[in-house]
Amino acid sequence: MSDNELLIALSDMLDKKLKPIKEDIQFLKLQNENDILPRLQNIESCYTSTYNRYKSSVNPIDSMQHDIDIMKIVISEHSRKLQSIE
């Protein structure tokens, strides 16, 4: 067998061995493009919108907490005053 024929035979053998790997890679690329990436984009979109909602409501919540803290103090004080009247 000549060197050229040997190289051709080796090339054919490698092609046969690599064909299933190439098919698997192609399948994974298609699955990634058609299934995984759209789902990840959807998840990202959900998290981003939730983050933006929470981000915009942090200041009002802080303000409400401050108001509640003040109300607790005032209510406690009024409660003591009312108990002293009785």
PDB file of N, CA, C and O in Angstrom:
ATOM      1  N   MET A   1       0.844  -1.170   0.000  1.00  0.00           N
ATOM      2  CA  MET A   1       0.000   0.000   0.000  1.00  0.00           C
ATOM      3  C   MET A   1       0.893   1.238   0.000  1.00  0.00           C
ATOM      4  O   MET A   1       1.836   1.328   0.787  1.00  0.00           O
ATOM      5  N   SER A   2       0.598   2.182  -0.875  1.00  0.00           N
ATOM      6  CA  SER A   2       1.421   3.384  -0.984  1.00  0.00           C
ATOM      7  C   SER A   2       1.089   4.346   0.162  1.00  0.00           C
ATOM      8  O   SER A   2       0.067   4.225   0.838  1.00  0.00           O
ATOM      9  N   ASP A   3       1.992   5.297   0.343  1.00  0.00           N
ATOM     10  CA  ASP A   3       1.780   6.295   1.389  1.00  0.00           C
ATOM     11  C   ASP A   3       0.493   7.076   1.158  1.00  0.00           C
ATOM     12  O   ASP A   3      -0.225   7.392   2.107  1.00  0.00           O
ATOM     13  N   ASN A   4       0.204   7.385  -0.094  1.00  0.00           N
ATOM     14  CA  ASN A   4      -1.002   8.134  -0.431  1.00  0.00           C
ATOM     15  C   ASN A   4      -2.257   7.329  -0.077  1.00  0.00           C
ATOM     16  O   ASN A   4      -3.209   7.857   0.498  1.00  0.00           O
ATOM     17  N   GLU A   5      -2.236   6.063  -0.428  1.00  0.00           N
ATOM     18  CA  GLU A   5      -3.377   5.193  -0.117  1.00  0.00           C
ATOM     19  C   GLU A   5      -3.556   5.040   1.396  1.00  0.00           C
ATOM     20  O   GLU A   5      -4.678   4.995   1.901  1.00  0.00           O
ATOM     21  N   LEU A   6      -2.431   4.962   2.105  1.00  0.00           N
ATOM     22  CA  LEU A   6      -2.476   4.855   3.563  1.00  0.00           C
ATOM     23  C   LEU A   6      -3.075   6.123   4.179  1.00  0.00           C
ATOM     24  O   LEU A   6      -3.879   6.049   5.108  1.00  0.00           O
ATOM     25  N   LEU A   7      -2.684   7.263   3.664  1.00  0.00           N
ATOM     26  CA  LEU A   7      -3.231   8.537   4.157  1.00  0.00           C
ATOM     27  C   LEU A   7      -4.731   8.639   3.880  1.00  0.00           C
ATOM     28  O   LEU A   7      -5.497   9.107   4.723  1.00  0.00           O
ATOM     29  N   ILE A   8      -5.136   8.201   2.708  1.00  0.00           N
ATOM     30  CA  ILE A   8      -6.557   8.222   2.362  1.00  0.00           C
ATOM     31  C   ILE A   8      -7.336   7.281   3.284  1.00  0.00           C
ATOM     32  O   ILE A   8      -8.423   7.629   3.746  1.00  0.00           O
ATOM     33  N   ALA A   9      -6.801   6.120   3.548  1.00  0.00           N
ATOM     34  CA  ALA A   9      -7.452   5.159   4.438  1.00  0.00           C
ATOM     35  C   ALA A   9      -7.554   5.719   5.855  1.00  0.00           C
ATOM     36  O   ALA A   9      -8.590   5.581   6.506  1.00  0.00           O
ATOM     37  N   LEU A  10      -6.481   6.352   6.333  1.00  0.00           N
ATOM     38  CA  LEU A  10      -6.506   6.973   7.657  1.00  0.00           C
ATOM     39  C   LEU A  10      -7.526   8.108   7.712  1.00  0.00           C
ATOM     40  O   LEU A  10      -8.255   8.256   8.692  1.00  0.00           O
ATOM     41  N   SER A  11      -7.566   8.894   6.660  1.00  0.00           N
ATOM     42  CA  SER A  11      -8.526   9.999   6.584  1.00  0.00           C
ATOM     43  C   SER A  11      -9.952   9.480   6.625  1.00  0.00           C
ATOM     44  O   SER A  11     -10.795  10.031   7.332  1.00  0.00           O
ATOM     45  N   ASP A  12     -10.227   8.423   5.873  1.00  0.00           N
ATOM     46  CA  ASP A  12     -11.565   7.818   5.881  1.00  0.00           C
ATOM     47  C   ASP A  12     -11.918   7.277   7.261  1.00  0.00           C
ATOM     48  O   ASP A  12     -13.045   7.431   7.732  1.00  0.00           O
ATOM     49  N   MET A  13     -10.939   6.643   7.903  1.00  0.00           N
ATOM     50  CA  MET A  13     -11.178   6.082   9.226  1.00  0.00           C
ATOM     51  C   MET A  13     -11.476   7.203  10.231  1.00  0.00           C
ATOM     52  O   MET A  13     -12.384   7.080  11.054  1.00  0.00           O
ATOM     53  N   LEU A  14     -10.720   8.277  10.159  1.00  0.00           N
ATOM     54  CA  LEU A  14     -10.959   9.419  11.049  1.00  0.00           C
ATOM     55  C   LEU A  14     -12.333  10.045  10.787  1.00  0.00           C
ATOM     56  O   LEU A  14     -13.047  10.399  11.726  1.00  0.00           O
ATOM     57  N   ASP A  15     -12.694  10.177   9.528  1.00  0.00           N
ATOM     58  CA  ASP A  15     -14.011  10.720   9.185  1.00  0.00           C
ATOM     59  C   ASP A  15     -15.131   9.885   9.797  1.00  0.00           C
ATOM     60  O   ASP A  15     -16.103  10.426  10.324  1.00  0.00           O
ATOM     61  N   LYS A  16     -14.987   8.554   9.721  1.00  0.00           N
ATOM     62  CA  LYS A  16     -15.995   7.651  10.292  1.00  0.00           C
ATOM     63  C   LYS A  16     -16.059   7.793  11.812  1.00  0.00           C
ATOM     64  O   LYS A  16     -17.141   7.788  12.398  1.00  0.00           O
ATOM     65  N   LYS A  17     -14.892   7.918  12.443  1.00  0.00           N
ATOM     66  CA  LYS A  17     -14.839   8.043  13.908  1.00  0.00           C
ATOM     67  C   LYS A  17     -15.391   9.401  14.364  1.00  0.00           C
ATOM     68  O   LYS A  17     -16.045   9.488  15.404  1.00  0.00           O
ATOM     69  N   LEU A  18     -15.131  10.445  13.598  1.00  0.00           N
ATOM     70  CA  LEU A  18     -15.538  11.788  13.995  1.00  0.00           C
ATOM     71  C   LEU A  18     -16.990  12.124  13.636  1.00  0.00           C
ATOM     72  O   LEU A  18     -17.560  13.066  14.186  1.00  0.00           O
ATOM     73  N   LYS A  19     -17.581  11.367  12.729  1.00  0.00           N
ATOM     74  CA  LYS A  19     -18.945  11.665  12.293  1.00  0.00           C
ATOM     75  C   LYS A  19     -19.936  11.719  13.471  1.00  0.00           C
ATOM     76  O   LYS A  19     -20.706  12.675  13.554  1.00  0.00           O
ATOM     77  N   PRO A  20     -19.947  10.735  14.380  1.00  0.00           N
ATOM     78  CA  PRO A  20     -20.894  10.821  15.503  1.00  0.00           C
ATOM     79  C   PRO A  20     -20.629  12.022  16.410  1.00  0.00           C
ATOM     80  O   PRO A  20     -21.560  12.624  16.946  1.00  0.00           O
ATOM     81  N   ILE A  21     -19.360  12.361  16.575  1.00  0.00           N
ATOM     82  CA  ILE A  21     -19.026  13.517  17.406  1.00  0.00           C
ATOM     83  C   ILE A  21     -19.520  14.798  16.749  1.00  0.00           C
ATOM     84  O   ILE A  21     -20.066  15.671  17.424  1.00  0.00           O
ATOM     85  N   LYS A  22     -19.335  14.916  15.446  1.00  0.00           N
ATOM     86  CA  LYS A  22     -19.819  16.086  14.710  1.00  0.00           C
ATOM     87  C   LYS A  22     -21.340  16.183  14.797  1.00  0.00           C
ATOM     88  O   LYS A  22     -21.890  17.273  14.954  1.00  0.00           O
ATOM     89  N   GLU A  23     -22.016  15.040  14.695  1.00  0.00           N
ATOM     90  CA  GLU A  23     -23.475  15.039  14.795  1.00  0.00           C
ATOM     91  C   GLU A  23     -23.926  15.462  16.186  1.00  0.00           C
ATOM     92  O   GLU A  23     -24.883  16.222  16.332  1.00  0.00           O
ATOM     93  N   ASP A  24     -23.233  14.968  17.205  1.00  0.00           N
ATOM     94  CA  ASP A  24     -23.566  15.366  18.583  1.00  0.00           C
ATOM     95  C   ASP A  24     -23.365  16.861  18.787  1.00  0.00           C
ATOM     96  O   ASP A  24     -24.199  17.530  19.397  1.00  0.00           O
ATOM     97  N   ILE A  25     -22.269  17.373  18.280  1.00  0.00           N
ATOM     98  CA  ILE A  25     -21.996  18.810  18.407  1.00  0.00           C
ATOM     99  C   ILE A  25     -23.073  19.611  17.687  1.00  0.00           C
ATOM    100  O   ILE A  25     -23.556  20.610  18.221  1.00  0.00           O
ATOM    101  N   GLN A  26     -23.452  19.199  16.504  1.00  0.00           N
ATOM    102  CA  GLN A  26     -24.496  19.893  15.753  1.00  0.00           C
ATOM    103  C   GLN A  26     -25.821  19.863  16.529  1.00  0.00           C
ATOM    104  O   GLN A  26     -26.532  20.866  16.596  1.00  0.00           O
ATOM    105  N   PHE A  27     -26.142  18.704  17.112  1.00  0.00           N
ATOM    106  CA  PHE A  27     -27.362  18.580  17.907  1.00  0.00           C
ATOM    107  C   PHE A  27     -27.326  19.535  19.099  1.00  0.00           C
ATOM    108  O   PHE A  27     -28.312  20.215  19.386  1.00  0.00           O
ATOM    109  N   LEU A  28     -26.180  19.583  19.793  1.00  0.00           N
ATOM    110  CA  LEU A  28     -26.055  20.463  20.950  1.00  0.00           C
ATOM    111  C   LEU A  28     -26.155  21.941  20.564  1.00  0.00           C
ATOM    112  O   LEU A  28     -26.747  22.743  21.286  1.00  0.00           O
ATOM    113  N   LYS A  29     -25.576  22.283  19.432  1.00  0.00           N
ATOM    114  CA  LYS A  29     -25.679  23.671  18.966  1.00  0.00           C
ATOM    115  C   LYS A  29     -27.134  24.041  18.671  1.00  0.00           C
ATOM    116  O   LYS A  29     -27.596  25.119  19.044  1.00  0.00           O
ATOM    117  N   LEU A  30     -27.837  23.151  18.008  1.00  0.00           N
ATOM    118  CA  LEU A  30     -29.242  23.425  17.691  1.00  0.00           C
ATOM    119  C   LEU A  30     -30.090  23.486  18.962  1.00  0.00           C
ATOM    120  O   LEU A  30     -30.958  24.350  19.090  1.00  0.00           O
ATOM    121  N   GLN A  31     -29.841  22.578  19.891  1.00  0.00           N
ATOM    122  CA  GLN A  31     -30.582  22.582  21.148  1.00  0.00           C
ATOM    123  C   GLN A  31     -30.301  23.868  21.920  1.00  0.00           C
ATOM    124  O   GLN A  31     -31.209  24.469  22.495  1.00  0.00           O
ATOM    125  N   ASN A  32     -29.065  24.274  21.926  1.00  0.00           N
ATOM    126  CA  ASN A  32     -28.691  25.516  22.597  1.00  0.00           C
ATOM    127  C   ASN A  32     -29.414  26.713  21.965  1.00  0.00           C
ATOM    128  O   ASN A  32     -29.969  27.554  22.672  1.00  0.00           O
ATOM    129  N   GLU A  33     -29.402  26.779  20.657  1.00  0.00           N
ATOM    130  CA  GLU A  33     -30.008  27.902  19.938  1.00  0.00           C
ATOM    131  C   GLU A  33     -31.529  27.912  20.049  1.00  0.00           C
ATOM    132  O   GLU A  33     -32.134  28.969  20.226  1.00  0.00           O
ATOM    133  N   ASN A  34     -32.145  26.742  19.945  1.00  0.00           N
ATOM    134  CA  ASN A  34     -33.609  26.684  19.859  1.00  0.00           C
ATOM    135  C   ASN A  34     -34.307  26.494  21.199  1.00  0.00           C
ATOM    136  O   ASN A  34     -35.482  26.838  21.327  1.00  0.00           O
ATOM    137  N   ASP A  35     -33.625  25.962  22.187  1.00  0.00           N
ATOM    138  CA  ASP A  35     -34.287  25.660  23.455  1.00  0.00           C
ATOM    139  C   ASP A  35     -33.665  26.405  24.627  1.00  0.00           C
ATOM    140  O   ASP A  35     -34.358  27.132  25.339  1.00  0.00           O
ATOM    141  N   ILE A  36     -32.383  26.232  24.830  1.00  0.00           N
ATOM    142  CA  ILE A  36     -31.736  26.752  26.031  1.00  0.00           C
ATOM    143  C   ILE A  36     -31.646  28.280  26.026  1.00  0.00           C
ATOM    144  O   ILE A  36     -32.030  28.919  27.005  1.00  0.00           O
ATOM    145  N   LEU A  37     -31.150  28.867  24.951  1.00  0.00           N
ATOM    146  CA  LEU A  37     -31.000  30.322  24.913  1.00  0.00           C
ATOM    147  C   LEU A  37     -32.331  31.065  25.051  1.00  0.00           C
ATOM    148  O   LEU A  37     -32.399  32.022  25.824  1.00  0.00           O
ATOM    149  N   PRO A  38     -33.387  30.671  24.341  1.00  0.00           N
ATOM    150  CA  PRO A  38     -34.661  31.374  24.549  1.00  0.00           C
ATOM    151  C   PRO A  38     -35.169  31.258  25.990  1.00  0.00           C
ATOM    152  O   PRO A  38     -35.716  32.217  26.534  1.00  0.00           O
ATOM    153  N   ARG A  39     -34.992  30.102  26.600  1.00  0.00           N
ATOM    154  CA  ARG A  39     -35.433  29.932  27.985  1.00  0.00           C
ATOM    155  C   ARG A  39     -34.607  30.807  28.929  1.00  0.00           C
ATOM    156  O   ARG A  39     -35.150  31.415  29.852  1.00  0.00           O
ATOM    157  N   LEU A  40     -33.307  30.868  28.699  1.00  0.00           N
ATOM    158  CA  LEU A  40     -32.458  31.722  29.528  1.00  0.00           C
ATOM    159  C   LEU A  40     -32.825  33.194  29.362  1.00  0.00           C
ATOM    160  O   LEU A  40     -32.824  33.952  30.331  1.00  0.00           O
ATOM    161  N   GLN A  41     -33.137  33.591  28.143  1.00  0.00           N
ATOM    162  CA  GLN A  41     -33.544  34.974  27.908  1.00  0.00           C
ATOM    163  C   GLN A  41     -34.852  35.283  28.626  1.00  0.00           C
ATOM    164  O   GLN A  41     -35.034  36.384  29.146  1.00  0.00           O
ATOM    165  N   ASN A  42     -35.754  34.321  28.654  1.00  0.00           N
ATOM    166  CA  ASN A  42     -37.014  34.502  29.366  1.00  0.00           C
ATOM    167  C   ASN A  42     -36.766  34.631  30.873  1.00  0.00           C
ATOM    168  O   ASN A  42     -37.335  35.503  31.530  1.00  0.00           O
ATOM    169  N   ILE A  43     -35.924  33.769  31.404  1.00  0.00           N
ATOM    170  CA  ILE A  43     -35.589  33.847  32.827  1.00  0.00           C
ATOM    171  C   ILE A  43     -34.933  35.185  33.144  1.00  0.00           C
ATOM    172  O   ILE A  43     -35.265  35.822  34.144  1.00  0.00           O
ATOM    173  N   GLU A  44     -34.019  35.602  32.310  1.00  0.00           N
ATOM    174  CA  GLU A  44     -33.343  36.889  32.513  1.00  0.00           C
ATOM    175  C   GLU A  44     -34.349  38.027  32.503  1.00  0.00           C
ATOM    176  O   GLU A  44     -34.281  38.927  33.339  1.00  0.00           O
ATOM    177  N   SER A  45     -35.268  37.991  31.572  1.00  0.00           N
ATOM    178  CA  SER A  45     -36.292  39.033  31.472  1.00  0.00           C
ATOM    179  C   SER A  45     -37.145  39.092  32.737  1.00  0.00           C
ATOM    180  O   SER A  45     -37.442  40.173  33.246  1.00  0.00           O
ATOM    181  N   CYS A  46     -37.535  37.919  33.239  1.00  0.00           N
ATOM    182  CA  CYS A  46     -38.342  37.870  34.471  1.00  0.00           C
ATOM    183  C   CYS A  46     -37.565  38.451  35.650  1.00  0.00           C
ATOM    184  O   CYS A  46     -38.098  39.254  36.416  1.00  0.00           O
ATOM    185  N   TYR A  47     -36.318  38.046  35.790  1.00  0.00           N
ATOM    186  CA  TYR A  47     -35.519  38.555  36.902  1.00  0.00           C
ATOM    187  C   TYR A  47     -35.281  40.054  36.773  1.00  0.00           C
ATOM    188  O   TYR A  47     -35.321  40.778  37.768  1.00  0.00           O
ATOM    189  N   THR A  48     -35.038  40.518  35.568  1.00  0.00           N
ATOM    190  CA  THR A  48     -34.792  41.937  35.363  1.00  0.00           C
ATOM    191  C   THR A  48     -36.027  42.763  35.710  1.00  0.00           C
ATOM    192  O   THR A  48     -35.916  43.791  36.378  1.00  0.00           O
ATOM    193  N   SER A  49     -37.186  42.329  35.266  1.00  0.00           N
ATOM    194  CA  SER A  49     -38.403  43.085  35.578  1.00  0.00           C
ATOM    195  C   SER A  49     -38.695  43.057  37.080  1.00  0.00           C
ATOM    196  O   SER A  49     -39.123  44.062  37.647  1.00  0.00           O
ATOM    197  N   THR A  50     -38.466  41.916  37.719  1.00  0.00           N
ATOM    198  CA  THR A  50     -38.672  41.822  39.171  1.00  0.00           C
ATOM    199  C   THR A  50     -37.684  42.732  39.897  1.00  0.00           C
ATOM    200  O   THR A  50     -38.058  43.438  40.833  1.00  0.00           O
ATOM    201  N   TYR A  51     -36.449  42.713  39.475  1.00  0.00           N
ATOM    202  CA  TYR A  51     -35.444  43.583  40.082  1.00  0.00           C
ATOM    203  C   TYR A  51     -35.860  45.046  39.964  1.00  0.00           C
ATOM    204  O   TYR A  51     -35.769  45.799  40.933  1.00  0.00           O
ATOM    205  N   ASN A  52     -36.312  45.446  38.790  1.00  0.00           N
ATOM    206  CA  ASN A  52     -36.710  46.841  38.595  1.00  0.00           C
ATOM    207  C   ASN A  52     -37.899  47.220  39.476  1.00  0.00           C
ATOM    208  O   ASN A  52     -37.953  48.332  40.000  1.00  0.00           O
ATOM    209  N   ARG A  53     -38.847  46.306  39.640  1.00  0.00           N
ATOM    210  CA  ARG A  53     -39.987  46.589  40.524  1.00  0.00           C
ATOM    211  C   ARG A  53     -39.519  46.761  41.964  1.00  0.00           C
ATOM    212  O   ARG A  53     -39.916  47.709  42.641  1.00  0.00           O
ATOM    213  N   TYR A  54     -38.686  45.856  42.427  1.00  0.00           N
ATOM    214  CA  TYR A  54     -38.196  45.949  43.804  1.00  0.00           C
ATOM    215  C   TYR A  54     -37.318  47.182  44.001  1.00  0.00           C
ATOM    216  O   TYR A  54     -37.396  47.850  45.032  1.00  0.00           O
ATOM    217  N   LYS A  55     -36.501  47.473  43.026  1.00  0.00           N
ATOM    218  CA  LYS A  55     -35.607  48.626  43.100  1.00  0.00           C
ATOM    219  C   LYS A  55     -36.410  49.912  43.277  1.00  0.00           C
ATOM    220  O   LYS A  55     -36.038  50.776  44.070  1.00  0.00           O
ATOM    221  N   SER A  56     -37.504  50.036  42.542  1.00  0.00           N
ATOM    222  CA  SER A  56     -38.299  51.262  42.617  1.00  0.00           C
ATOM    223  C   SER A  56     -39.132  51.339  43.891  1.00  0.00           C
ATOM    224  O   SER A  56     -39.629  52.414  44.228  1.00  0.00           O
ATOM    225  N   SER A  57     -39.296  50.237  44.602  1.00  0.00           N
ATOM    226  CA  SER A  57     -40.115  50.269  45.806  1.00  0.00           C
ATOM    227  C   SER A  57     -39.288  50.290  47.094  1.00  0.00           C
ATOM    228  O   SER A  57     -39.863  50.299  48.183  1.00  0.00           O
ATOM    229  N   VAL A  58     -37.982  50.299  47.000  1.00  0.00           N
ATOM    230  CA  VAL A  58     -37.139  50.302  48.199  1.00  0.00           C
ATOM    231  C   VAL A  58     -37.292  51.607  48.962  1.00  0.00           C
ATOM    232  O   VAL A  58     -37.450  51.576  50.183  1.00  0.00           O
ATOM    233  N   ASN A  59     -37.251  52.739  48.300  1.00  0.00           N
ATOM    234  CA  ASN A  59     -37.367  54.030  48.988  1.00  0.00           C
ATOM    235  C   ASN A  59     -38.711  54.191  49.690  1.00  0.00           C
ATOM    236  O   ASN A  59     -38.741  54.606  50.848  1.00  0.00           O
ATOM    237  N   PRO A  60     -39.830  53.875  49.022  1.00  0.00           N
ATOM    238  CA  PRO A  60     -41.099  53.972  49.745  1.00  0.00           C
ATOM    239  C   PRO A  60     -41.159  53.043  50.961  1.00  0.00           C
ATOM    240  O   PRO A  60     -41.736  53.416  51.983  1.00  0.00           O
ATOM    241  N   ILE A  61     -40.591  51.874  50.875  1.00  0.00           N
ATOM    242  CA  ILE A  61     -40.595  50.945  52.009  1.00  0.00           C
ATOM    243  C   ILE A  61     -39.751  51.519  53.151  1.00  0.00           C
ATOM    244  O   ILE A  61     -40.154  51.445  54.312  1.00  0.00           O
ATOM    245  N   ASP A  62     -38.606  52.079  52.838  1.00  0.00           N
ATOM    246  CA  ASP A  62     -37.770  52.708  53.870  1.00  0.00           C
ATOM    247  C   ASP A  62     -38.524  53.849  54.543  1.00  0.00           C
ATOM    248  O   ASP A  62     -38.486  53.996  55.764  1.00  0.00           O
ATOM    249  N   SER A  63     -39.196  54.637  53.750  1.00  0.00           N
ATOM    250  CA  SER A  63     -39.981  55.754  54.281  1.00  0.00           C
ATOM    251  C   SER A  63     -41.110  55.247  55.177  1.00  0.00           C
ATOM    252  O   SER A  63     -41.352  55.808  56.246  1.00  0.00           O
ATOM    253  N   MET A  64     -41.799  54.195  54.749  1.00  0.00           N
ATOM    254  CA  MET A  64     -42.872  53.625  55.551  1.00  0.00           C
ATOM    255  C   MET A  64     -42.326  53.080  56.870  1.00  0.00           C
ATOM    256  O   MET A  64     -42.959  53.242  57.913  1.00  0.00           O
ATOM    257  N   GLN A  65     -41.177  52.446  56.837  1.00  0.00           N
ATOM    258  CA  GLN A  65     -40.581  51.919  58.067  1.00  0.00           C
ATOM    259  C   GLN A  65     -40.270  53.051  59.026  1.00  0.00           C
ATOM    260  O   GLN A  65     -40.504  52.931  60.229  1.00  0.00           O
ATOM    261  N   HIS A  66     -39.756  54.126  58.516  1.00  0.00           N
ATOM    262  CA  HIS A  66     -39.466  55.291  59.352  1.00  0.00           C
ATOM    263  C   HIS A  66     -40.758  55.815  59.989  1.00  0.00           C
ATOM    264  O   HIS A  66     -40.795  56.109  61.184  1.00  0.00           O
ATOM    265  N   ASP A  67     -41.805  55.927  59.185  1.00  0.00           N
ATOM    266  CA  ASP A  67     -43.097  56.380  59.707  1.00  0.00           C
ATOM    267  C   ASP A  67     -43.638  55.430  60.778  1.00  0.00           C
ATOM    268  O   ASP A  67     -44.167  55.877  61.796  1.00  0.00           O
ATOM    269  N   ILE A  68     -43.510  54.151  60.555  1.00  0.00           N
ATOM    270  CA  ILE A  68     -43.981  53.156  61.522  1.00  0.00           C
ATOM    271  C   ILE A  68     -43.194  53.273  62.831  1.00  0.00           C
ATOM    272  O   ILE A  68     -43.770  53.181  63.915  1.00  0.00           O
ATOM    273  N   ASP A  69     -41.910  53.471  62.729  1.00  0.00           N
ATOM    274  CA  ASP A  69     -41.095  53.629  63.941  1.00  0.00           C
ATOM    275  C   ASP A  69     -41.558  54.842  64.745  1.00  0.00           C
ATOM    276  O   ASP A  69     -41.666  54.772  65.969  1.00  0.00           O
ATOM    277  N   ILE A  70     -41.825  55.924  64.077  1.00  0.00           N
ATOM    278  CA  ILE A  70     -42.319  57.130  64.754  1.00  0.00           C
ATOM    279  C   ILE A  70     -43.691  56.862  65.373  1.00  0.00           C
ATOM    280  O   ILE A  70     -43.953  57.261  66.507  1.00  0.00           O
ATOM    281  N   MET A  71     -44.555  56.192  64.634  1.00  0.00           N
ATOM    282  CA  MET A  71     -45.895  55.884  65.161  1.00  0.00           C
ATOM    283  C   MET A  71     -45.807  55.019  66.413  1.00  0.00           C
ATOM    284  O   MET A  71     -46.571  55.229  67.355  1.00  0.00           O
ATOM    285  N   LYS A  72     -44.912  54.070  66.444  1.00  0.00           N
ATOM    286  CA  LYS A  72     -44.736  53.217  67.633  1.00  0.00           C
ATOM    287  C   LYS A  72     -44.382  54.066  68.855  1.00  0.00           C
ATOM    288  O   LYS A  72     -44.925  53.871  69.943  1.00  0.00           O
ATOM    289  N   ILE A  73     -43.479  54.991  68.658  1.00  0.00           N
ATOM    290  CA  ILE A  73     -43.067  55.861  69.766  1.00  0.00           C
ATOM    291  C   ILE A  73     -44.246  56.692  70.253  1.00  0.00           C
ATOM    292  O   ILE A  73     -44.504  56.773  71.454  1.00  0.00           O
ATOM    293  N   VAL A  74     -44.961  57.309  69.314  1.00  0.00           N
ATOM    294  CA  VAL A  74     -46.093  58.170  69.669  1.00  0.00           C
ATOM    295  C   VAL A  74     -47.198  57.357  70.339  1.00  0.00           C
ATOM    296  O   VAL A  74     -47.773  57.799  71.334  1.00  0.00           O
ATOM    297  N   ILE A  75     -47.494  56.200  69.817  1.00  0.00           N
ATOM    298  CA  ILE A  75     -48.549  55.347  70.392  1.00  0.00           C
ATOM    299  C   ILE A  75     -48.151  54.900  71.802  1.00  0.00           C
ATOM    300  O   ILE A  75     -48.984  54.894  72.707  1.00  0.00           O
ATOM    301  N   SER A  76     -46.919  54.537  71.985  1.00  0.00           N
ATOM    302  CA  SER A  76     -46.453  54.139  73.318  1.00  0.00           C
ATOM    303  C   SER A  76     -46.574  55.300  74.299  1.00  0.00           C
ATOM    304  O   SER A  76     -47.018  55.127  75.435  1.00  0.00           O
ATOM    305  N   GLU A  77     -46.187  56.447  73.859  1.00  0.00           N
ATOM    306  CA  GLU A  77     -46.277  57.641  74.713  1.00  0.00           C
ATOM    307  C   GLU A  77     -47.727  57.954  75.052  1.00  0.00           C
ATOM    308  O   GLU A  77     -48.049  58.223  76.209  1.00  0.00           O
ATOM    309  N   HIS A  78     -48.584  57.921  74.074  1.00  0.00           N
ATOM    310  CA  HIS A  78     -50.012  58.184  74.320  1.00  0.00           C
ATOM    311  C   HIS A  78     -50.609  57.106  75.232  1.00  0.00           C
ATOM    312  O   HIS A  78     -51.449  57.404  76.081  1.00  0.00           O
ATOM    313  N   SER A  79     -50.192  55.911  75.063  1.00  0.00           N
ATOM    314  CA  SER A  79     -50.678  54.821  75.900  1.00  0.00           C
ATOM    315  C   SER A  79     -50.284  55.054  77.368  1.00  0.00           C
ATOM    316  O   SER A  79     -51.104  54.863  78.265  1.00  0.00           O
ATOM    317  N   ARG A  80     -49.058  55.457  77.607  1.00  0.00           N
ATOM    318  CA  ARG A  80     -48.614  55.770  78.966  1.00  0.00           C
ATOM    319  C   ARG A  80     -49.416  56.924  79.549  1.00  0.00           C
ATOM    320  O   ARG A  80     -49.820  56.885  80.711  1.00  0.00           O
ATOM    321  N   LYS A  81     -49.643  57.943  78.742  1.00  0.00           N
ATOM    322  CA  LYS A  81     -50.417  59.107  79.227  1.00  0.00           C
ATOM    323  C   LYS A  81     -51.850  58.694  79.576  1.00  0.00           C
ATOM    324  O   LYS A  81     -52.400  59.133  80.586  1.00  0.00           O
ATOM    325  N   LEU A  82     -52.443  57.853  78.737  1.00  0.00           N
ATOM    326  CA  LEU A  82     -53.802  57.406  79.005  1.00  0.00           C
ATOM    327  C   LEU A  82     -53.865  56.547  80.272  1.00  0.00           C
ATOM    328  O   LEU A  82     -54.826  56.643  81.036  1.00  0.00           O
ATOM    329  N   GLN A  83     -52.882  55.739  80.492  1.00  0.00           N
ATOM    330  CA  GLN A  83     -52.857  54.901  81.697  1.00  0.00           C
ATOM    331  C   GLN A  83     -52.677  55.752  82.955  1.00  0.00           C
ATOM    332  O   GLN A  83     -53.208  55.414  84.012  1.00  0.00           O
ATOM    333  N   SER A  84     -51.958  56.816  82.849  1.00  0.00           N
ATOM    334  CA  SER A  84     -51.751  57.687  84.011  1.00  0.00           C
ATOM    335  C   SER A  84     -53.009  58.487  84.353  1.00  0.00           C
ATOM    336  O   SER A  84     -53.191  58.891  85.502  1.00  0.00           O
ATOM    337  N   ILE A  85     -53.886  58.720  83.355  1.00  0.00           N
ATOM    338  CA  ILE A  85     -55.139  59.451  83.582  1.00  0.00           C
ATOM    339  C   ILE A  85     -56.125  58.583  84.363  1.00  0.00           C
ATOM    340  O   ILE A  85     -56.878  59.100  85.188  1.00  0.00           O
ATOM    341  N   GLU A  86     -56.129  57.331  84.128  1.00  0.00           N
ATOM    342  CA  GLU A  86     -57.113  56.432  84.767  1.00  0.00           C
ATOM    343  C   GLU A  86     -56.877  56.305  86.179  1.00  0.00           C
ATOM    344  O   GLU A  86     -57.608  55.590  86.865  1.00  0.00           O
TER     345      GLU A  86
END
